[in-house]
Amino acid sequence: IEPNDKGAAILSYGESNVNVTNSIFSNNQANFSGGAIAILEGGIEVDSCTFNNNSLTLESLGTDSGGGAISVVLSTNNVDIKTSTFSNNSATNTYGGAITISTVSGSVNIINAT
């Protein structure tokens, strides 16, 4: 993986859980998945965060591509996104301008996110 290929702000591999609270992610760019945050195999809890102007810069249609702000792929854990705001995030010619969630065996909860 080259720098900024995935998750320009946070990149997590493995079955760990990532908790992000009261944070602002703005103007992050990645090449393939998760402009701001990319989670591969683990879980994530996002609470009271703002995601603004995050993007993917290359066009890719791979199974782990997408998510202008957040990408979660091959997770065996839970994905919880609560009370968070997404604006002007983009993923050109791939999946999920704001969020991509693919192949998750845990629960997925998106509550009060705009």
Beta strands, then each sheet from edge to edge (+ up, - down):
strand 1: 10-13
strand 2: 17-21
strand 3: 24-26
strand 4: 29-30
strand 5: 37-40
strand 6: 43-47
strand 7: 50-52
strand 8: 55-56
strand 9: 70-75
strand 10: 79-82
strand 11: 85-87
strand 12: 90-91
strand 13: 99-104
strand 14: 108-111
sheet 1: 1+ 5+ 9+ 13+
sheet 2: 2+ 6+ 10+ 14+
sheet 3: 3+ 7+ 11+
sheet 4: 4+ 8+ 12+
end
